[in-house]
Amino acid sequence: MDSKTRVLDAMYGRKIDHVPVSWYTHFPDQTDNTVADQIRWARNTDMDMLCIETDGYMEWDCGKTPIKTPEALRGMKPHKKDDPYIEGQVDRAKRIAEGLPDKAVTYMLFTPFGTIKHSLNSPNQEWEVMDLLRADPDAVRHAMEVIEEDNFTLIERLRKETELTGLFVSMQNCEQDRFEKEEYISLLSPYDKRLIAAVNSAFPKEQNIVHLCSWRGIPNNIEIWQAYDYSTVNWAVSIETGLGLKEGRTFFHEGSVLMGGFDNRPEGVLYRGSEEEIKAETKRLIKSAGKDRLILCSDCSVQKDTPDAHLRWVAEAAREI
């Protein structure tokens, strides 16, 4: 069984030979649009599924157009479908998927509000984006509608022009210290849900992933996202209170594929552990959640300097159980 088949069988709830493994990390070096580096990393770590990170495109218009004021947000217009901002992402996804034909490959998308936040490119972006929203909600809504249209354009091109297995949708901004639940549901959930619907229309829902991001280390109002339309869900078992892999079996939709298990932070065993410790944790995770409908992964992007060997040890241990 090759890696891609193993991942798809896990996603569809079919019998697998062993639990598949998936990783994603940042590639700030833009040489060759990160294609060669991401392919090399996927091979060196022996992963079954690669999620392509969007470094260089995480900021709207690749960061060339600052959108730090309400006036700038109001002036935003959607990109043409052949704009370099769209074209570069299609090129990256297309060539990486072609370079890894035996592995599952997904491409990461962010919600519109998340893209605005990333485009501020500031150490305080989490709070600066909130200031923008409070100062001029209509300007933020306009910007989200523009980014939403760009996302829809990108999704359609990825569907038509690449051999991606599916798409990886990153949910952010739902931390318990950011929004009241009702405010998030009113302002942001409609954009979240439309993005997921577009992704599930372009690729089979079973082949897409919804990532419930906790990269700041703050628990989310995760029950808001719990109700979304996903089949495979990746969340931070090390951050969300009382929501390990085992608990995920009953918290998320019945029959959901669980993706995760490893703390991605420097203090986590994945980064600092010995071979013995990492393999023991791999087997513990599988035993806790069961082999079916499970993909081992990290809470979020693994540290860029995590040794490849540490990730290979997870794949090796998964084959032993």
C-alpha positions in Angstrom: 0.0 0.0 0.0 1.5 3.4 -1.0 1.2 6.5 1.2 -1.6 8.1 -0.8 -3.7 5.0 -0.7 -3.1 4.6 3.0 -4.3 8.2 3.7 -7.3 7.9 1.5 -8.3 4.7 3.1 -8.0 6.3 6.5 -10.1 9.2 5.4 -12.9 7.0 4.0 -12.8 4.7 7.0 -11.5 1.7 5.1 -9.1 -0.9 6.4 -5.5 0.3 6.6 -2.2 -1.5 7.0 -1.0 1.0 9.6 -1.9 4.5 10.8 -0.7 7.2 8.3 1.4 10.2 9.3 1.2 13.8 8.1 3.2 17.0 8.8 3.4 20.6 7.8 5.9 23.4 8.5 7.0 26.8 7.3 9.5 27.4 4.4 10.5 31.0 4.6 13.1 30.6 1.9 11.2 31.2 -1.3 13.8 29.6 -3.7 12.0 27.7 -6.4 8.7 28.8 -4.8 9.6 26.3 -2.0 8.8 23.4 -4.3 12.1 21.5 -4.1 12.5 22.0 -0.4 8.9 20.8 0.4 9.3 17.7 -1.8 12.7 16.9 -0.2 11.3 17.3 3.3 8.3 15.0 2.5 10.7 12.3 1.3 13.3 12.7 4.1 10.7 12.4 6.8 8.8 9.4 5.2 5.4 11.1 5.8 2.3 9.8 4.1 0.7 13.2 3.6 2.2 16.7 3.2 0.2 19.8 3.8 1.7 22.6 1.7 2.3 25.8 3.7 1.6 29.1 2.1 4.7 31.2 3.0 4.9 34.1 0.6 1.2 34.1 0.0 -0.1 34.1 3.6 -0.3 37.9 3.4 -2.8 39.4 0.9 -1.0 40.3 -2.4 2.2 38.7 -1.0 2.5 41.6 1.4 3.2 44.1 -1.4 0.1 46.2 -0.6 0.0 47.2 3.1 -3.6 47.0 4.4 -3.1 48.5 7.9 -5.9 51.1 7.8 -9.6 51.2 7.2 -8.9 53.2 4.0 -6.6 50.6 2.7 -9.1 47.8 3.4 -11.8 49.7 1.6 -9.6 50.1 -1.4 -9.0 46.3 -1.9 -10.1 44.6 -5.1 -10.1 40.9 -6.0 -7.1 39.6 -8.0 -7.5 38.5 -11.5 -7.3 34.7 -11.8 -3.9 34.9 -13.5 -2.4 37.4 -11.1 1.0 36.3 -9.7 -0.6 36.1 -6.2 -3.0 33.3 -7.6 -0.6 32.0 -10.2 2.2 31.4 -7.7 0.0 29.4 -5.4 -1.2 27.2 -8.2 2.3 26.7 -9.4 3.5 25.6 -6.0 0.6 23.2 -5.4 0.8 21.7 -8.9 4.5 21.0 -9.0 4.6 19.6 -5.4 1.7 17.3 -6.1 3.3 16.1 -9.3 6.6 15.6 -7.5 4.9 13.4 -4.8 2.6 11.2 -6.8 2.7 8.4 -4.3 1.8 10.7 -1.3 -1.3 12.6 -0.4 -0.9 16.3 -0.8 -3.1 19.1 0.5 -2.9 22.9 0.2 -3.5 25.3 3.1 -6.1 28.0 2.9 -6.9 30.7 5.5 -10.2 32.3 6.3 -10.6 36.0 5.2 -10.2 37.5 8.7 -7.1 35.3 9.2 -5.6 36.7 5.9 -6.2 40.3 7.1 -4.4 39.5 10.4 -1.4 37.9 8.6 -1.2 40.9 6.2 -0.6 43.3 9.1 2.8 41.5 9.6 3.2 42.8 13.1 4.1 41.2 16.4 0.8 42.6 17.7 -1.3 41.6 14.7 -3.7 39.6 16.8 -4.8 42.9 18.5 -4.3 45.3 15.7 -6.8 43.4 13.5 -9.2 43.6 16.4 -8.6 47.4 16.5 -9.4 47.6 12.8 -12.6 45.7 13.3 -13.8 47.9 16.1 -12.8 51.1 14.3 -14.6 50.2 11.0 -16.4 46.9 10.8 -17.7 47.8 7.3 -14.2 48.2 6.0 -13.2 44.8 7.4 -16.3 43.2 5.9 -15.4 44.6 2.5 -11.8 43.3 2.8 -13.2 39.8 3.9 -15.5 39.8 0.8 -12.5 40.6 -1.5 -10.3 37.9 0.1 -13.2 35.4 -0.1 -13.5 36.0 -3.8 -9.8 35.4 -4.2 -10.1 32.2 -2.2 -12.9 31.0 -4.5 -10.8 31.8 -7.5 -7.8 29.9 -6.1 -9.9 26.9 -5.1 -11.4 26.6 -8.6 -7.9 26.7 -10.2 -6.5 24.2 -7.7 -9.4 21.9 -8.6 -8.9 22.2 -12.3 -5.1 22.4 -12.6 -3.5 20.3 -9.8 -3.4 16.7 -8.6 -4.0 17.7 -5.0 -5.7 15.1 -2.8 -7.7 17.9 -1.1 -7.5 21.2 0.8 -6.5 22.1 4.3 -8.6 24.9 5.8 -7.1 26.7 8.8 -9.5 28.2 11.3 -8.0 30.9 13.5 -9.1 33.9 15.7 -11.5 32.0 18.0 -9.4 32.1 21.1 -11.2 32.6 24.3 -9.5 36.0 24.9 -10.4 37.5 21.4 -14.2 37.3 20.8 -17.3 36.6 22.7 -18.9 33.5 21.3 -22.0 35.3 19.9 -19.8 38.0 18.3 -17.6 35.4 16.5 -20.6 33.5 15.3 -22.2 36.7 13.9 -19.1 38.3 12.3 -16.8 35.4 11.2 -18.7 32.1 11.1 -20.5 33.0 7.8 -17.1 33.4 6.1 -15.7 30.2 7.7 -18.7 28.2 6.6 -18.7 29.5 3.0 -15.0 28.7 2.7 -15.5 25.2 3.9 -18.5 24.8 1.6 -16.5 25.9 -1.4 -13.7 23.5 -0.5 -16.1 20.6 -0.1 -17.7 21.4 -3.5 -14.3 21.5 -5.2 -12.8 18.3 -3.7 -14.6 15.4 -2.0 -15.4 16.4 1.6 -13.7 13.2 2.9 -10.4 14.4 1.4 -10.4 17.8 2.9 -9.1 18.8 6.4 -10.4 21.5 8.8 -7.6 22.7 11.1 -8.7 24.3 14.4 -5.6 26.3 15.1 -4.3 27.2 18.6 -0.9 28.5 17.5 -0.9 31.2 20.3 -1.3 28.5 22.9 -4.7 29.9 24.0 -7.7 27.5 24.0 -10.4 28.3 21.5 -14.2 28.5 21.9 -13.8 25.2 20.0 -17.5 24.3 20.3 -18.2 26.9 17.7 -16.1 25.0 15.2 -17.3 21.7 16.4 -20.5 22.2 14.4 -18.8 22.9 11.1 -19.0 20.6 8.0 -15.8 18.6 8.1 -14.9 14.9 7.8 -11.2 15.1 8.9 -10.3 17.5 11.8 -6.9 18.6 13.1 -6.8 20.3 16.4 -4.3 21.1 19.3 -4.6 18.2 21.7 -2.0 19.9 23.9 -3.9 23.2 24.1 -7.6 22.5 24.1 -8.6 21.6 27.6 -9.5 17.9 28.1 -9.6 17.2 24.4 -7.0 14.6 23.6 -7.3 12.1 20.7 -9.4 9.7 22.7 -11.8 12.5 23.7 -12.0 13.7 20.1 -13.8 10.5 19.2 -17.0 11.7 21.0 -16.5 15.5 20.8 -16.3 15.8 17.0 -18.9 14.5 14.5 -19.6 10.8 14.6 -17.3 9.1 12.2 -14.8 12.0 12.0 -11.2 11.2 11.0 -9.0 12.5 13.8 -5.7 14.1 12.8 -3.1 15.1 15.4 -1.7 14.0 18.7 1.8 15.6 18.9 2.6 18.8 20.7 4.4 20.9 18.1 6.0 23.3 20.6 9.8 23.2 21.5 8.9 21.6 24.9 7.0 18.7 23.2 8.4 15.2 22.8 8.4 15.5 19.0 11.0 18.3 19.1 13.1 17.4 22.2 12.5 13.6 22.6 14.8 10.7 22.0 14.0 8.0 19.5 12.7 5.8 22.3 10.5 8.5 23.7 9.1 9.5 20.4 8.3 6.0 19.4 6.7 5.3 22.7 4.5 8.4 22.4 3.5 7.3 18.9 2.3 3.9 20.1 0.6 5.5 23.1 -1.4 7.8 20.9 -2.5 5.0 18.6 -3.6 2.8 21.5 -5.5 5.7 23.0 -7.5 6.6 20.0 -7.6 3.3 18.0 -6.2 2.8 14.5 -9.3 3.5 12.5 -10.0 6.9 11.1 -6.7 8.3 12.5 -3.9 10.3 11.0 -1.0 11.1 13.3 0.1 14.7 13.0 1.1 17.7 15.2 -1.1 20.3 16.8 0.1 22.9 14.3 3.2 23.5 12.1 6.2 21.6 13.4 9.2 23.7 14.4 11.3 24.4 11.4 14.4 22.9 12.9 12.8 19.7 14.1 15.2 17.0 12.9 13.9 14.9 10.0 14.8 11.8 12.0 12.3 12.7 14.7 9.4 12.7 12.2 10.7 9.4 10.6 10.6 7.8 14.0 6.9 8.4 14.2 6.4 6.7 10.8 8.6 3.8 11.9 6.7 3.3 15.1 3.3 3.5 13.4 4.3 0.5 11.3 5.0 -1.5 14.4 1.5 -1.3 15.9 
